[in-house]
């Protein structure tokens, strides 16, 4: 899908969703956009801090209830319930970022991983669109949203080693492996590092967060990474 006009010129793709996954998550889509990480590191860090700072001004004094009632946060909380998880015990990513880095927290206390990931997270908290970022050069083939068959191994970020996933779990996977427990936790294989130069940006559209909002967020993230916010 090539967007023009208000989206400028960019090519978006929508990840294939298998029929069984679509039955479990009706109305859920993942849009992607490839981007280059070419921004000067110092300039990227400064622009990222500016974006986080603007979000901090919005959310610092908010109550827990106000965060959860924000329409896009509420939409992702419904996705959590749809997937059988309690959104307070396993909050959606945008809610977790606001809670961990902004709500009731001092300025500058947002989570820091590396400049590219921090920039994408900054766009996520500003737009309240759930975003992900993969190292494009570490992917094998196309990414699909599907359900596990009970044989796949997955090594999550921060885990001691691989674990075998039970059947019926929604995952993002390429042609060789599971990349992410969908809407929950990413794996180590495609993790973005300081050496990453090409990324695949992902945005999750759900009822209440439309695909236009996802496209806007993807473009904002790509521009930040490219040094042209």
N, C-alpha and C positions, 0 to 999 in steps of 0.2 A: 504494500500500500504506500503510495507516494503522496505526501501532503504538500500543499502549496498555500498561498494566501497567508492567513494568520499564523500558519505553522511554519512559514518559510519553506524551503525545499528540503525534504528529508524523507527517507524511506523507512517506514515502520513495518514490522511484521507481527502477526498474531500467532502465538505458539499453538500448535495442534493440540487439541484436547481429545483424548480417546473417549469413545462412547460411554464406557463405564464410569470414567471420571466425570464426564458431563452430567451423568445421571445423579451423581452424588453432589455436584456443585453447579446446579443450573444457574446460568447467567454470569458465570465467572470466566474471565478471559485474561490472558497475560500478553501484553504488548511489549515488543522489544525494539531497541534502536542501537546500532553499533556506533561507537564513538572512539576517538583517539584521545589519549592523555598527553597533551602537548603543552599545557599551561606551565609557566615558570613555577617551580615548587613554592617559593616564597609568596608569589602573588596568589597562587591557588590557596595557600593556607590563610592569607589575609582575607581573601574574598569569602572563604568558607566561614571564618570567624565572624565576618560581617553578617552573613546569612543566619548563622546560629544566634548572633546577638539580636537580630530583629525578631527571631522567633522567641527568644528569651523575654523580650519586652512584652510580647503577647501573652505568654503562658506562665511567667514566673509567679504571679499572684493568683492563678486559677486554682479552684478546688478540684479534688479528685472527680467529683460529679460533673463539673463543667467540662473537663477533658473528655470523659466518657460520653457526654451528651453532644459533643461536636458531631455534626452530621456524618462526616467521612469516618471519624473514629467509630461511631455507632454502626456504620455499614460494615466495617471490618470486624467489629465485635460479633455481628450476626454471622459472618463467615466462620469465625471461630466456633460458634455454637453449632453451625451446620456441620462442621467437621468433628463435632463431639468433644471439643475442649472447652473448659470454662474460661471466658475471656479475662477474668481477674487473675486466675492462676497461671494462664499462658496468654498474656495480653497480645493483641496484634502489634506489629512492629512499630507503627506510628505512635500508638499509645505508649509503648514501652520507651521510645525515644523521648517523648515529652516528659514522662514521669522521671526517667533516669537523669536527663540532662537539663531540664528547664523548670518544671513545676516545683516551686519552693527551693530551688537550688541557686547558689551564687552564680553570678555571671562568669562564664568561662569553665564551668564544671561539666560541660557536655562530654560524652564519650569520644575518645580519640583513638583511632585504629591506624590509619595511614591517610595521607592527603586525599587520595581519590575516594576512598570509602567515606571519609569524613564529609567530603563535598556532596556526595550522593545523599548521605543522611541529612545534611543541612537542607537540601531541597525537599526531602521527605517531610521534615517537620514544618517547613514553611508552607507546603501545599497540602499536607495530610494525605498524600497519595503514597501507598505502600510501594517502595522501590527496592530493587535488588541490583547487584552489579557482579558480573562474572568476568574473569580474565578470558577474553575471547580466544586467545591463542592456545588455551588449554582445554578447549571444548572439542569433542569429536562428533562431527555431524550436527544435525538439528536437535534442538531442545524440544521435548514433548512433556505435556502435563498428563500423567497417567496414574494408575493405581499399581501398587506393588503386587507381585505374585507370591511373596513369602520366601523367595530364595535370594534376594538381593542383599549385598553387604553395603554398608554406608558408614563413612567416617565423618562425623560431625566436627565442626570447628570447636576446639577446646576439649574434645574427647580423647581418652587414652589410646583408643584403637577402634577398629571397625566393629560394627554390630550388625547382626542379621535382622532385617526388618520383617515384621509380620505381614500377612497378606492384607490387601485392601487399603493401604495407606497412600494418600495422595502425595506424589513426588514430582519434581522436575528432574528429568533424566535426559542424557544425550544418548548417542548410539552405543556407548560403552559402559556407563555407570549412572547410578543415582547421584544427582548433584545437590539436591535440596529436599528436605522435608517441607512440603509446600506450606507457605504461610507460617512456618515455625522455625526452621534452623537450616543453615547452609552447611555444605560439606567443605572439606579442606582442599579437594583437588583443584577446583576452579577459583580458589580464593585470590583476590586482588592483593598484590604486594607492591613494594616500592619500585620494583622493576617492571611492572605491568605498563604496557604502552597502548594496548587496544582492549576495549571492554565491550561487553554486551550489557546494556542497561535494560532492566525489566520493570514493568509497572503493572500492578494488579487492578483490573477493573471488576467491580462487583455491583450488584444493584445498590444504587446510591453513590457510586463513584464511577462516572461514565468514561468512555474511551477518549473523549476530547480532553478531559482533565488529565488523563494518563499521558496523552501525547504532549500536552503543555509541560508536564513535569519532566518527561524524558528529554525534551528539548532544552529545558532549563539546566538539567544536569549535564547534558552533553556540552552546552555552551560554557558552563563553569569549568569542566575538565579541559576544554579546548582553549581556555584563556580568553573567552569572549562573552562574559556574562552580561 
